[in-house]
Amino acid sequence: KDVSQGFPYLSIIGNSDIYVENYKGILEYSKETIRIQTNLGRIELTGKHLHIDYYSNDEMKIKGFVTKIDFYTGG
């Protein structure tokens, strides 16, 4: 299962840089929470001073102090 099949792919560098590939949309965006919809469900990042450094149709880079990442399957 990989990116070419539409599955989300996260690259995490420390607790301050998150790269997300194959996402469908941004559901919530604040300095404390970023929620992202994927083909497999939702990804929720929690932390402080979170911001989306850049994004395109299929990838984004999130920066800030990430304290928790949750995955919710099914939609």
Predicted model as a PDB file, atoms N, CA, C, CB and O in Angstrom, pLDDT in the B-factor column:
MODEL        1                                                                  
ATOM      1  N   LYS A   1       0.859  -1.182   0.000  1.00 51.00           N  
ATOM      2  CA  LYS A   1       0.000   0.000   0.000  1.00 51.00           C  
ATOM      3  C   LYS A   1       0.896   1.232   0.000  1.00 51.00           C  
ATOM      4  CB  LYS A   1      -0.972   0.005   1.234  1.00 51.00           C  
ATOM      5  O   LYS A   1       1.695   1.429   0.916  1.00 51.00           O  
ATOM      6  N   ASP A   2       0.761   2.038  -1.005  1.00 63.00           N  
ATOM      7  CA  ASP A   2       1.615   3.220  -1.057  1.00 63.00           C  
ATOM      8  C   ASP A   2       0.882   4.403  -1.650  1.00 63.00           C  
ATOM      9  CB  ASP A   2       2.869   2.934  -1.861  1.00 63.00           C  
ATOM     10  O   ASP A   2      -0.317   4.339  -1.920  1.00 63.00           O  
ATOM     11  N   VAL A   3       1.607   5.466  -1.846  1.00 58.00           N  
ATOM     12  CA  VAL A   3       1.050   6.733  -2.292  1.00 58.00           C  
ATOM     13  C   VAL A   3       0.359   6.603  -3.644  1.00 58.00           C  
ATOM     14  CB  VAL A   3       2.139   7.781  -2.366  1.00 58.00           C  
ATOM     15  O   VAL A   3      -0.660   7.254  -3.876  1.00 58.00           O  
ATOM     16  N   SER A   4       0.892   5.778  -4.538  1.00 65.00           N  
ATOM     17  CA  SER A   4       0.293   5.650  -5.868  1.00 65.00           C  
ATOM     18  C   SER A   4      -1.100   5.038  -5.824  1.00 65.00           C  
ATOM     19  CB  SER A   4       1.182   4.812  -6.757  1.00 65.00           C  
ATOM     20  O   SER A   4      -1.864   5.203  -6.775  1.00 65.00           O  
ATOM     21  N   GLN A   5      -1.458   4.334  -4.745  1.00 75.00           N  
ATOM     22  CA  GLN A   5      -2.783   3.749  -4.589  1.00 75.00           C  
ATOM     23  C   GLN A   5      -3.746   4.697  -3.870  1.00 75.00           C  
ATOM     24  CB  GLN A   5      -2.683   2.436  -3.830  1.00 75.00           C  
ATOM     25  O   GLN A   5      -4.892   4.330  -3.614  1.00 75.00           O  
ATOM     26  N   GLY A   6      -3.299   5.897  -3.546  1.00 80.00           N  
ATOM     27  CA  GLY A   6      -4.167   6.878  -2.914  1.00 80.00           C  
ATOM     28  C   GLY A   6      -4.165   6.853  -1.401  1.00 80.00           C  
ATOM     29  O   GLY A   6      -4.948   7.569  -0.776  1.00 80.00           O  
ATOM     30  N   PHE A   7      -3.311   6.052  -0.797  1.00 88.00           N  
ATOM     31  CA  PHE A   7      -3.241   6.004   0.659  1.00 88.00           C  
ATOM     32  C   PHE A   7      -2.449   7.194   1.188  1.00 88.00           C  
ATOM     33  CB  PHE A   7      -2.606   4.683   1.129  1.00 88.00           C  
ATOM     34  O   PHE A   7      -1.476   7.614   0.562  1.00 88.00           O  
ATOM     35  N   PRO A   8      -2.853   7.743   2.334  1.00 90.00           N  
ATOM     36  CA  PRO A   8      -2.106   8.875   2.896  1.00 90.00           C  
ATOM     37  C   PRO A   8      -0.718   8.431   3.349  1.00 90.00           C  
ATOM     38  CB  PRO A   8      -2.875   9.500   4.079  1.00 90.00           C  
ATOM     39  O   PRO A   8      -0.516   7.296   3.782  1.00 90.00           O  
ATOM     40  N   TYR A   9       0.226   9.356   3.236  1.00 92.00           N  
ATOM     41  CA  TYR A   9       1.608   9.092   3.627  1.00 92.00           C  
ATOM     42  C   TYR A   9       2.079  10.262   4.463  1.00 92.00           C  
ATOM     43  CB  TYR A   9       2.533   8.876   2.383  1.00 92.00           C  
ATOM     44  O   TYR A   9       2.043  11.404   4.005  1.00 92.00           O  
ATOM     45  N   LEU A  10       2.526   9.994   5.697  1.00 94.00           N  
ATOM     46  CA  LEU A  10       3.030  11.039   6.586  1.00 94.00           C  
ATOM     47  C   LEU A  10       4.516  10.841   6.814  1.00 94.00           C  
ATOM     48  CB  LEU A  10       2.271  11.038   7.930  1.00 94.00           C  
ATOM     49  O   LEU A  10       4.969   9.727   7.077  1.00 94.00           O  
ATOM     50  N   SER A  11       5.274  11.922   6.714  1.00 95.00           N  
ATOM     51  CA  SER A  11       6.681  11.939   7.096  1.00 95.00           C  
ATOM     52  C   SER A  11       6.793  12.899   8.266  1.00 95.00           C  
ATOM     53  CB  SER A  11       7.622  12.365   5.894  1.00 95.00           C  
ATOM     54  O   SER A  11       6.385  14.056   8.169  1.00 95.00           O  
ATOM     55  N   ILE A  12       7.347  12.419   9.376  1.00 94.00           N  
ATOM     56  CA  ILE A  12       7.430  13.216  10.593  1.00 94.00           C  
ATOM     57  C   ILE A  12       8.896  13.435  10.932  1.00 94.00           C  
ATOM     58  CB  ILE A  12       6.682  12.528  11.771  1.00 94.00           C  
ATOM     59  O   ILE A  12       9.663  12.479  11.056  1.00 94.00           O  
ATOM     60  N   ILE A  13       9.279  14.691  11.081  1.00 94.00           N  
ATOM     61  CA  ILE A  13      10.647  15.032  11.448  1.00 94.00           C  
ATOM     62  C   ILE A  13      10.590  15.713  12.807  1.00 94.00           C  
ATOM     63  CB  ILE A  13      11.331  15.953  10.367  1.00 94.00           C  
ATOM     64  O   ILE A  13      10.143  16.854  12.925  1.00 94.00           O  
ATOM     65  N   GLY A  14      11.048  15.002  13.829  1.00 91.00           N  
ATOM     66  CA  GLY A  14      10.961  15.526  15.195  1.00 91.00           C  
ATOM     67  C   GLY A  14       9.512  15.746  15.573  1.00 91.00           C  
ATOM     68  O   GLY A  14       8.648  14.935  15.240  1.00 91.00           O  
ATOM     69  N   ASN A  15       9.244  16.834  16.264  1.00 88.00           N  
ATOM     70  CA  ASN A  15       7.855  17.166  16.611  1.00 88.00           C  
ATOM     71  C   ASN A  15       7.457  18.510  16.005  1.00 88.00           C  
ATOM     72  CB  ASN A  15       7.670  17.199  18.147  1.00 88.00           C  
ATOM     73  O   ASN A  15       6.519  19.158  16.470  1.00 88.00           O  
ATOM     74  N   SER A  16       8.188  18.927  14.950  1.00 92.00           N  
ATOM     75  CA  SER A  16       7.906  20.253  14.408  1.00 92.00           C  
ATOM     76  C   SER A  16       7.630  20.295  12.904  1.00 92.00           C  
ATOM     77  CB  SER A  16       9.046  21.144  14.707  1.00 92.00           C  
ATOM     78  O   SER A  16       7.153  21.314  12.406  1.00 92.00           O  
ATOM     79  N   ASP A  17       7.912  19.232  12.176  1.00 95.00           N  
ATOM     80  CA  ASP A  17       7.677  19.208  10.733  1.00 95.00           C  
ATOM     81  C   ASP A  17       6.928  17.932  10.352  1.00 95.00           C  
ATOM     82  CB  ASP A  17       9.015  19.305   9.956  1.00 95.00           C  
ATOM     83  O   ASP A  17       7.383  16.825  10.641  1.00 95.00           O  
ATOM     84  N   ILE A  18       5.781  18.097   9.703  1.00 96.00           N  
ATOM     85  CA  ILE A  18       4.978  16.972   9.237  1.00 96.00           C  
ATOM     86  C   ILE A  18       4.700  17.185   7.749  1.00 96.00           C  
ATOM     87  CB  ILE A  18       3.639  16.839  10.059  1.00 96.00           C  
ATOM     88  O   ILE A  18       4.194  18.234   7.351  1.00 96.00           O  
ATOM     89  N   TYR A  19       5.027  16.203   6.948  1.00 97.00           N  
ATOM     90  CA  TYR A  19       4.697  16.221   5.530  1.00 97.00           C  
ATOM     91  C   TYR A  19       3.564  15.227   5.305  1.00 97.00           C  
ATOM     92  CB  TYR A  19       5.948  15.875   4.642  1.00 97.00           C  
ATOM     93  O   TYR A  19       3.660  14.074   5.725  1.00 97.00           O  
ATOM     94  N   VAL A  20       2.491  15.663   4.646  1.00 96.00           N  
ATOM     95  CA  VAL A  20       1.334  14.818   4.385  1.00 96.00           C  
ATOM     96  C   VAL A  20       1.149  14.732   2.873  1.00 96.00           C  
ATOM     97  CB  VAL A  20       0.046  15.375   5.088  1.00 96.00           C  
ATOM     98  O   VAL A  20       1.070  15.753   2.190  1.00 96.00           O  
ATOM     99  N   GLU A  21       1.081  13.512   2.360  1.00 94.00           N  
ATOM    100  CA  GLU A  21       0.804  13.300   0.946  1.00 94.00           C  
ATOM    101  C   GLU A  21      -0.506  12.543   0.804  1.00 94.00           C  
ATOM    102  CB  GLU A  21       1.962  12.533   0.259  1.00 94.00           C  
ATOM    103  O   GLU A  21      -0.871  11.762   1.683  1.00 94.00           O  
ATOM    104  N   ASN A  22      -1.216  12.767  -0.298  1.00 93.00           N  
ATOM    105  CA  ASN A  22      -2.491  12.120  -0.604  1.00 93.00           C  
ATOM    106  C   ASN A  22      -3.575  12.441   0.417  1.00 93.00           C  
ATOM    107  CB  ASN A  22      -2.302  10.626  -0.682  1.00 93.00           C  
ATOM    108  O   ASN A  22      -4.135  11.538   1.037  1.00 93.00           O  
ATOM    109  N   TYR A  23      -3.861  13.690   0.587  1.00 94.00           N  
ATOM    110  CA  TYR A  23      -4.988  14.089   1.422  1.00 94.00           C  
ATOM    111  C   TYR A  23      -6.098  14.601   0.519  1.00 94.00           C  
ATOM    112  CB  TYR A  23      -4.568  15.172   2.464  1.00 94.00           C  
ATOM    113  O   TYR A  23      -5.846  14.991  -0.621  1.00 94.00           O  
ATOM    114  N   LYS A  24      -7.328  14.602   1.027  1.00 93.00           N  
ATOM    115  CA  LYS A  24      -8.469  15.041   0.221  1.00 93.00           C  
ATOM    116  C   LYS A  24      -8.891  16.470   0.538  1.00 93.00           C  
ATOM    117  CB  LYS A  24      -9.642  14.109   0.434  1.00 93.00           C  
ATOM    118  O   LYS A  24      -9.377  17.184  -0.339  1.00 93.00           O  
ATOM    119  N   GLY A  25      -8.708  16.893   1.795  1.00 95.00           N  
ATOM    120  CA  GLY A  25      -9.133  18.235   2.154  1.00 95.00           C  
ATOM    121  C   GLY A  25      -8.751  18.596   3.571  1.00 95.00           C  
ATOM    122  O   GLY A  25      -8.409  17.736   4.382  1.00 95.00           O  
ATOM    123  N   ILE A  26      -8.817  19.890   3.854  1.00 96.00           N  
ATOM    124  CA  ILE A  26      -8.548  20.416   5.197  1.00 96.00           C  
ATOM    125  C   ILE A  26      -9.901  20.671   5.854  1.00 96.00           C  
ATOM    126  CB  ILE A  26      -7.666  21.738   5.150  1.00 96.00           C  
ATOM    127  O   ILE A  26     -10.697  21.469   5.360  1.00 96.00           O  
ATOM    128  N   LEU A  27     -10.155  19.992   6.968  1.00 97.00           N  
ATOM    129  CA  LEU A  27     -11.437  20.102   7.670  1.00 97.00           C  
ATOM    130  C   LEU A  27     -11.435  21.186   8.737  1.00 97.00           C  
ATOM    131  CB  LEU A  27     -11.791  18.781   8.301  1.00 97.00           C  
ATOM    132  O   LEU A  27     -12.450  21.848   8.953  1.00 97.00           O  
ATOM    133  N   GLU A  28     -10.313  21.369   9.398  1.00 97.00           N  
ATOM    134  CA  GLU A  28     -10.187  22.371  10.465  1.00 97.00           C  
ATOM    135  C   GLU A  28      -8.753  22.861  10.485  1.00 97.00           C  
ATOM    136  CB  GLU A  28     -10.599  21.784  11.862  1.00 97.00           C  
ATOM    137  O   GLU A  28      -7.812  22.093  10.283  1.00 97.00           O  
ATOM    138  N   TYR A  29      -8.605  24.156  10.732  1.00 97.00           N  
ATOM    139  CA  TYR A  29      -7.263  24.737  10.725  1.00 97.00           C  
ATOM    140  C   TYR A  29      -7.219  25.841  11.759  1.00 97.00           C  
ATOM    141  CB  TYR A  29      -6.880  25.279   9.313  1.00 97.00           C  
ATOM    142  O   TYR A  29      -7.832  26.893  11.578  1.00 97.00           O  
ATOM    143  N   SER A  30      -6.488  25.605  12.856  1.00 97.00           N  
ATOM    144  CA  SER A  30      -6.259  26.631  13.870  1.00 97.00           C  
ATOM    145  C   SER A  30      -4.829  26.460  14.381  1.00 97.00           C  
ATOM    146  CB  SER A  30      -7.308  26.529  15.047  1.00 97.00           C  
ATOM    147  O   SER A  30      -4.118  25.549  13.958  1.00 97.00           O  
ATOM    148  N   LYS A  31      -4.420  27.327  15.278  1.00 98.00           N  
ATOM    149  CA  LYS A  31      -3.066  27.239  15.834  1.00 98.00           C  
ATOM    150  C   LYS A  31      -2.889  26.033  16.742  1.00 98.00           C  
ATOM    151  CB  LYS A  31      -2.736  28.500  16.602  1.00 98.00           C  
ATOM    152  O   LYS A  31      -1.762  25.639  17.039  1.00 98.00           O  
ATOM    153  N   GLU A  32      -4.018  25.434  17.194  1.00 98.00           N  
ATOM    154  CA  GLU A  32      -3.956  24.291  18.105  1.00 98.00           C  
ATOM    155  C   GLU A  32      -4.342  22.967  17.461  1.00 98.00           C  
ATOM    156  CB  GLU A  32      -4.843  24.540  19.276  1.00 98.00           C  
ATOM    157  O   GLU A  32      -3.952  21.908  17.954  1.00 98.00           O  
ATOM    158  N   THR A  33      -5.108  23.005  16.359  1.00 98.00           N  
ATOM    159  CA  THR A  33      -5.612  21.778  15.743  1.00 98.00           C  
ATOM    160  C   THR A  33      -5.646  21.913  14.225  1.00 98.00           C  
ATOM    161  CB  THR A  33      -7.014  21.442  16.279  1.00 98.00           C  
ATOM    162  O   THR A  33      -6.080  22.930  13.684  1.00 98.00           O  
ATOM    163  N   ILE A  34      -5.180  20.863  13.550  1.00 98.00           N  
ATOM    164  CA  ILE A  34      -5.354  20.757  12.107  1.00 98.00           C  
ATOM    165  C   ILE A  34      -5.943  19.383  11.841  1.00 98.00           C  
ATOM    166  CB  ILE A  34      -3.995  20.972  11.329  1.00 98.00           C  
ATOM    167  O   ILE A  34      -5.351  18.362  12.191  1.00 98.00           O  
ATOM    168  N   ARG A  35      -7.127  19.367  11.210  1.00 98.00           N  
ATOM    169  CA  ARG A  35      -7.792  18.121  10.846  1.00 98.00           C  
ATOM    170  C   ARG A  35      -7.800  17.996   9.332  1.00 98.00           C  
ATOM    171  CB  ARG A  35      -9.239  18.066  11.415  1.00 98.00           C  
ATOM    172  O   ARG A  35      -8.156  18.932   8.617  1.00 98.00           O  
ATOM    173  N   ILE A  36      -7.398  16.815   8.854  1.00 96.00           N  
ATOM    174  CA  ILE A  36      -7.244  16.564   7.423  1.00 96.00           C  
ATOM    175  C   ILE A  36      -8.056  15.334   7.048  1.00 96.00           C  
ATOM    176  CB  ILE A  36      -5.745  16.376   7.043  1.00 96.00           C  
ATOM    177  O   ILE A  36      -8.018  14.326   7.753  1.00 96.00           O  
ATOM    178  N   GLN A  37      -8.791  15.409   5.940  1.00 95.00           N  
ATOM    179  CA  GLN A  37      -9.523  14.255   5.418  1.00 95.00           C  
ATOM    180  C   GLN A  37      -8.642  13.506   4.428  1.00 95.00           C  
ATOM    181  CB  GLN A  37     -10.854  14.694   4.744  1.00 95.00           C  
ATOM    182  O   GLN A  37      -7.981  14.120   3.591  1.00 95.00           O  
ATOM    183  N   THR A  38      -8.635  12.170   4.525  1.00 92.00           N  
ATOM    184  CA  THR A  38      -7.902  11.325   3.586  1.00 92.00           C  
ATOM    185  C   THR A  38      -8.856  10.259   3.054  1.00 92.00           C  
ATOM    186  CB  THR A  38      -6.648  10.672   4.266  1.00 92.00           C  
ATOM    187  O   THR A  38     -10.009  10.183   3.479  1.00 92.00           O  
ATOM    188  N   ASN A  39      -8.379   9.449   2.136  1.00 89.00           N  
ATOM    189  CA  ASN A  39      -9.190   8.358   1.607  1.00 89.00           C  
ATOM    190  C   ASN A  39      -9.523   7.310   2.665  1.00 89.00           C  
ATOM    191  CB  ASN A  39      -8.475   7.703   0.450  1.00 89.00           C  
ATOM    192  O   ASN A  39     -10.516   6.595   2.531  1.00 89.00           O  
ATOM    193  N   LEU A  40      -8.716   7.210   3.704  1.00 89.00           N  
ATOM    194  CA  LEU A  40      -8.927   6.202   4.746  1.00 89.00           C  
ATOM    195  C   LEU A  40      -9.623   6.755   5.988  1.00 89.00           C  
ATOM    196  CB  LEU A  40      -7.605   5.600   5.144  1.00 89.00           C  
ATOM    197  O   LEU A  40      -9.983   5.982   6.876  1.00 89.00           O  
ATOM    198  N   GLY A  41      -9.819   8.046   6.073  1.00 93.00           N  
ATOM    199  CA  GLY A  41     -10.425   8.664   7.246  1.00 93.00           C  
ATOM    200  C   GLY A  41      -9.804  10.016   7.525  1.00 93.00           C  
ATOM    201  O   GLY A  41      -9.346  10.705   6.614  1.00 93.00           O  
ATOM    202  N   ARG A  42      -9.794  10.396   8.819  1.00 96.00           N  
ATOM    203  CA  ARG A  42      -9.268  11.709   9.205  1.00 96.00           C  
ATOM    204  C   ARG A  42      -7.962  11.569   9.974  1.00 96.00           C  
ATOM    205  CB  ARG A  42     -10.295  12.472  10.050  1.00 96.00           C  
ATOM    206  O   ARG A  42      -7.722  10.585  10.674  1.00 96.00           O  
ATOM    207  N   ILE A  43      -7.130  12.590   9.818  1.00 96.00           N  
ATOM    208  CA  ILE A  43      -5.915  12.731  10.615  1.00 96.00           C  
ATOM    209  C   ILE A  43      -6.072  14.035  11.380  1.00 96.00           C  
ATOM    210  CB  ILE A  43      -4.597  12.721   9.718  1.00 96.00           C  
ATOM    211  O   ILE A  43      -6.393  15.068  10.790  1.00 96.00           O  
ATOM    212  N   GLU A  44      -5.849  13.996  12.686  1.00 97.00           N  
ATOM    213  CA  GLU A  44      -5.953  15.198  13.518  1.00 97.00           C  
ATOM    214  C   GLU A  44      -4.629  15.435  14.229  1.00 97.00           C  
ATOM    215  CB  GLU A  44      -7.112  15.069  14.549  1.00 97.00           C  
ATOM    216  O   GLU A  44      -4.145  14.582  14.974  1.00 97.00           O  
ATOM    217  N   LEU A  45      -4.050  16.610  13.984  1.00 97.00           N  
ATOM    218  CA  LEU A  45      -2.815  17.005  14.660  1.00 97.00           C  
ATOM    219  C   LEU A  45      -3.151  18.037  15.716  1.00 97.00           C  
ATOM    220  CB  LEU A  45      -1.768  17.563  13.653  1.00 97.00           C  
ATOM    221  O   LEU A  45      -3.897  18.981  15.456  1.00 97.00           O  
ATOM    222  N   THR A  46      -2.610  17.861  16.892  1.00 97.00           N  
ATOM    223  CA  THR A  46      -2.825  18.777  18.003  1.00 97.00           C  
ATOM    224  C   THR A  46      -1.475  19.297  18.461  1.00 97.00           C  
ATOM    225  CB  THR A  46      -3.584  18.086  19.172  1.00 97.00           C  
ATOM    226  O   THR A  46      -0.489  18.560  18.461  1.00 97.00           O  
ATOM    227  N   GLY A  47      -1.426  20.572  18.854  1.00 97.00           N  
ATOM    228  CA  GLY A  47      -0.176  21.140  19.327  1.00 97.00           C  
ATOM    229  C   GLY A  47      -0.290  22.631  19.566  1.00 97.00           C  
ATOM    230  O   GLY A  47      -1.363  23.143  19.886  1.00 97.00           O  
ATOM    231  N   LYS A  48       0.819  23.317  19.408  1.00 97.00           N  
ATOM    232  CA  LYS A  48       0.884  24.764  19.613  1.00 97.00           C  
ATOM    233  C   LYS A  48       1.547  25.407  18.404  1.00 97.00           C  
ATOM    234  CB  LYS A  48       1.658  25.114  20.918  1.00 97.00           C  
ATOM    235  O   LYS A  48       2.465  24.845  17.807  1.00 97.00           O  
ATOM    236  N   HIS A  49       1.067  26.587  18.059  1.00 97.00           N  
ATOM    237  CA  HIS A  49       1.644  27.368  16.960  1.00 97.00           C  
ATOM    238  C   HIS A  49       1.669  26.588  15.643  1.00 97.00           C  
ATOM    239  CB  HIS A  49       3.058  27.808  17.322  1.00 97.00           C  
ATOM    240  O   HIS A  49       2.604  26.735  14.856  1.00 97.00           O  
ATOM    241  N   LEU A  50       0.649  25.760  15.400  1.00 97.00           N  
ATOM    242  CA  LEU A  50       0.587  24.983  14.169  1.00 97.00           C  
ATOM    243  C   LEU A  50       0.232  25.885  12.996  1.00 97.00           C  
ATOM    244  CB  LEU A  50      -0.434  23.842  14.296  1.00 97.00           C  
ATOM    245  O   LEU A  50      -0.595  26.788  13.125  1.00 97.00           O  
ATOM    246  N   HIS A  51       0.850  25.641  11.872  1.00 97.00           N  
ATOM    247  CA  HIS A  51       0.476  26.332  10.650  1.00 97.00           C  
ATOM    248  C   HIS A  51       0.881  25.487   9.450  1.00 97.00           C  
ATOM    249  CB  HIS A  51       1.128  27.731  10.583  1.00 97.00           C  
ATOM    250  O   HIS A  51       1.817  24.691   9.509  1.00 97.00           O  
ATOM    251  N   ILE A  52       0.152  25.685   8.367  1.00 97.00           N  
ATOM    252  CA  ILE A  52       0.458  24.994   7.125  1.00 97.00           C  
ATOM    253  C   ILE A  52       1.470  25.852   6.373  1.00 97.00           C  
ATOM    254  CB  ILE A  52      -0.840  24.735   6.265  1.00 97.00           C  
ATOM    255  O   ILE A  52       1.166  26.960   5.930  1.00 97.00           O  
ATOM    256  N   ASP A  53       2.665  25.319   6.241  1.00 96.00           N  
ATOM    257  CA  ASP A  53       3.760  26.040   5.589  1.00 96.00           C  
ATOM    258  C   ASP A  53       3.500  26.162   4.088  1.00 96.00           C  
ATOM    259  CB  ASP A  53       5.107  25.325   5.844  1.00 96.00           C  
ATOM    260  O   ASP A  53       3.716  27.223   3.502  1.00 96.00           O  
ATOM    261  N   TYR A  54       3.040  25.086   3.474  1.00 95.00           N  
ATOM    262  CA  TYR A  54       2.618  25.113   2.071  1.00 95.00           C  
ATOM    263  C   TYR A  54       1.695  23.932   1.822  1.00 95.00           C  
ATOM    264  CB  TYR A  54       3.846  25.073   1.104  1.00 95.00           C  
ATOM    265  O   TYR A  54       1.694  22.962   2.579  1.00 95.00           O  
ATOM    266  N   TYR A  55       0.914  24.022   0.759  1.00 94.00           N  
ATOM    267  CA  TYR A  55       0.097  22.885   0.337  1.00 94.00           C  
ATOM    268  C   TYR A  55      -0.168  22.966  -1.159  1.00 94.00           C  
ATOM    269  CB  TYR A  55      -1.235  22.842   1.121  1.00 94.00           C  
ATOM    270  O   TYR A  55      -0.132  24.041  -1.758  1.00 94.00           O  
ATOM    271  N   SER A  56      -0.435  21.805  -1.745  1.00 94.00           N  
ATOM    272  CA  SER A  56      -0.826  21.700  -3.145  1.00 94.00           C  
ATOM    273  C   SER A  56      -2.036  20.765  -3.183  1.00 94.00           C  
ATOM    274  CB  SER A  56       0.365  21.168  -4.058  1.00 94.00           C  
ATOM    275  O   SER A  56      -2.629  20.481  -2.142  1.00 94.00           O  
ATOM    276  N   ASN A  57      -2.401  20.294  -4.353  1.00 90.00           N  
ATOM    277  CA  ASN A  57      -3.563  19.411  -4.467  1.00 90.00           C  
ATOM    278  C   ASN A  57      -3.388  18.086  -3.742  1.00 90.00           C  
ATOM    279  CB  ASN A  57      -3.857  19.147  -5.910  1.00 90.00           C  
ATOM    280  O   ASN A  57      -4.380  17.472  -3.349  1.00 90.00           O  
ATOM    281  N   ASP A  58      -2.149  17.626  -3.553  1.00 86.00           N  
ATOM    282  CA  ASP A  58      -1.967  16.307  -2.954  1.00 86.00           C  
ATOM    283  C   ASP A  58      -0.913  16.241  -1.845  1.00 86.00           C  
ATOM    284  CB  ASP A  58      -1.605  15.344  -4.015  1.00 86.00           C  
ATOM    285  O   ASP A  58      -0.666  15.163  -1.305  1.00 86.00           O  
ATOM    286  N   GLU A  59      -0.294  17.357  -1.499  1.00 94.00           N  
ATOM    287  CA  GLU A  59       0.684  17.310  -0.405  1.00 94.00           C  
ATOM    288  C   GLU A  59       0.708  18.622   0.356  1.00 94.00           C  
ATOM    289  CB  GLU A  59       2.085  16.991  -0.943  1.00 94.00           C  
ATOM    290  O   GLU A  59       0.340  19.673  -0.169  1.00 94.00           O  
ATOM    291  N   MET A  60       1.156  18.538   1.624  1.00 97.00           N  
ATOM    292  CA  MET A  60       1.295  19.746   2.439  1.00 97.00           C  
ATOM    293  C   MET A  60       2.395  19.542   3.466  1.00 97.00           C  
ATOM    294  CB  MET A  60      -0.041  20.103   3.137  1.00 97.00           C  
ATOM    295  O   MET A  60       2.778  18.417   3.787  1.00 97.00           O  
ATOM    296  N   LYS A  61       2.892  20.670   3.972  1.00 97.00           N  
ATOM    297  CA  LYS A  61       3.874  20.659   5.049  1.00 97.00           C  
ATOM    298  C   LYS A  61       3.289  21.460   6.200  1.00 97.00           C  
ATOM    299  CB  LYS A  61       5.256  21.246   4.584  1.00 97.00           C  
ATOM    300  O   LYS A  61       2.864  22.602   6.031  1.00 97.00           O  
ATOM    301  N   ILE A  62       3.274  20.837   7.383  1.00 97.00           N  
ATOM    302  CA  ILE A  62       2.754  21.466   8.590  1.00 97.00           C  
ATOM    303  C   ILE A  62       3.918  21.702   9.537  1.00 97.00           C  
ATOM    304  CB  ILE A  62       1.647  20.589   9.262  1.00 97.00           C  
ATOM    305  O   ILE A  62       4.750  20.818   9.743  1.00 97.00           O  
ATOM    306  N   LYS A  63       3.975  22.889  10.109  1.00 97.00           N  
ATOM    307  CA  LYS A  63       5.023  23.233  11.069  1.00 97.00           C  
ATOM    308  C   LYS A  63       4.382  23.669  12.383  1.00 97.00           C  
ATOM    309  CB  LYS A  63       5.945  24.354  10.509  1.00 97.00           C  
ATOM    310  O   LYS A  63       3.214  24.056  12.418  1.00 97.00           O  
ATOM    311  N   GLY A  64       5.144  23.604  13.436  1.00 96.00           N  
ATOM    312  CA  GLY A  64       4.694  23.986  14.761  1.00 96.00           C  
ATOM    313  C   GLY A  64       5.151  22.945  15.769  1.00 96.00           C  
ATOM    314  O   GLY A  64       5.965  22.076  15.455  1.00 96.00           O  
ATOM    315  N   PHE A  65       4.621  23.041  16.985  1.00 96.00           N  
ATOM    316  CA  PHE A  65       4.977  22.097  18.048  1.00 96.00           C  
ATOM    317  C   PHE A  65       3.856  21.067  18.157  1.00 96.00           C  
ATOM    318  CB  PHE A  65       5.207  22.835  19.422  1.00 96.00           C  
ATOM    319  O   PHE A  65       2.830  21.327  18.785  1.00 96.00           O  
ATOM    320  N   VAL A  66       4.054  19.892  17.544  1.00 95.00           N  
ATOM    321  CA  VAL A  66       3.038  18.850  17.512  1.00 95.00           C  
ATOM    322  C   VAL A  66       3.138  18.014  18.782  1.00 95.00           C  
ATOM    323  CB  VAL A  66       3.194  17.959  16.252  1.00 95.00           C  
ATOM    324  O   VAL A  66       4.205  17.496  19.111  1.00 95.00           O  
ATOM    325  N   THR A  67       2.013  17.886  19.497  1.00 95.00           N  
ATOM    326  CA  THR A  67       1.989  17.091  20.725  1.00 95.00           C  
ATOM    327  C   THR A  67       1.246  15.770  20.562  1.00 95.00           C  
ATOM    328  CB  THR A  67       1.357  17.887  21.837  1.00 95.00           C  
ATOM    329  O   THR A  67       1.453  14.838  21.338  1.00 95.00           O  
ATOM    330  N   LYS A  68       0.364  15.689  19.531  1.00 96.00           N  
ATOM    331  CA  LYS A  68      -0.418  14.467  19.360  1.00 96.00           C  
ATOM    332  C   LYS A  68      -0.895  14.350  17.916  1.00 96.00           C  
ATOM    333  CB  LYS A  68      -1.622  14.447  20.329  1.00 96.00           C  
ATOM    334  O   LYS A  68      -1.247  15.340  17.275  1.00 96.00           O  
ATOM    335  N   ILE A  69      -0.896  13.109  17.420  1.00 95.00           N  
ATOM    336  CA  ILE A  69      -1.468  12.798  16.105  1.00 95.00           C  
ATOM    337  C   ILE A  69      -2.470  11.679  16.294  1.00 95.00           C  
ATOM    338  CB  ILE A  69      -0.360  12.394  15.064  1.00 95.00           C  
ATOM    339  O   ILE A  69      -2.129  10.619  16.817  1.00 95.00           O  
ATOM    340  N   ASP A  70      -3.720  11.909  15.866  1.00 97.00           N  
ATOM    341  CA  ASP A  70      -4.779  10.896  15.959  1.00 97.00           C  
ATOM    342  C   ASP A  70      -5.236  10.520  14.559  1.00 97.00           C  
ATOM    343  CB  ASP A  70      -5.981  11.414  16.807  1.00 97.00           C  
ATOM    344  O   ASP A  70      -5.263  11.349  13.650  1.00 97.00           O  
ATOM    345  N   PHE A  71      -5.596   9.242  14.405  1.00 95.00           N  
ATOM    346  CA  PHE A  71      -6.131   8.733  13.148  1.00 95.00           C  
ATOM    347  C   PHE A  71      -7.530   8.207  13.406  1.00 95.00           C  
ATOM    348  CB  PHE A  71      -5.216   7.622  12.545  1.00 95.00           C  
ATOM    349  O   PHE A  71      -7.743   7.438  14.343  1.00 95.00           O  
ATOM    350  N   TYR A  72      -8.486   8.616  12.583  1.00 94.00           N  
ATOM    351  CA  TYR A  72      -9.861   8.167  12.680  1.00 94.00           C  
ATOM    352  C   TYR A  72     -10.236   7.545  11.344  1.00 94.00           C  
ATOM    353  CB  TYR A  72     -10.824   9.340  13.057  1.00 94.00           C  
ATOM    354  O   TYR A  72     -10.256   8.238  10.327  1.00 94.00           O  
ATOM    355  N   THR A  73     -10.529   6.266  11.328  1.00 88.00           N  
ATOM    356  CA  THR A  73     -10.826   5.587  10.079  1.00 88.00           C  
ATOM    357  C   THR A  73     -12.305   5.654   9.749  1.00 88.00           C  
ATOM    358  CB  THR A  73     -10.374   4.146  10.145  1.00 88.00           C  
ATOM    359  O   THR A  73     -13.158   5.799  10.625  1.00 88.00           O  
ATOM    360  N   GLY A  74     -12.576   5.546   8.483  1.00 71.00           N  
ATOM    361  CA  GLY A  74     -13.959   5.422   8.049  1.00 71.00           C  
ATOM    362  C   GLY A  74     -14.610   6.662   7.501  1.00 71.00           C  
ATOM    363  O   GLY A  74     -15.701   6.552   6.944  1.00 71.00           O  
ATOM    364  N   GLY A  75     -14.033   7.822   7.615  1.00 51.00           N  
ATOM    365  CA  GLY A  75     -14.693   8.962   7.006  1.00 51.00           C  
ATOM    366  C   GLY A  75     -14.726  10.196   7.770  1.00 51.00           C  
ATOM    367  O   GLY A  75     -15.272  11.197   7.304  1.00 51.00           O  
TER     368      GLY A  75                                                      
ENDMDL                                                                          
END                                                                             
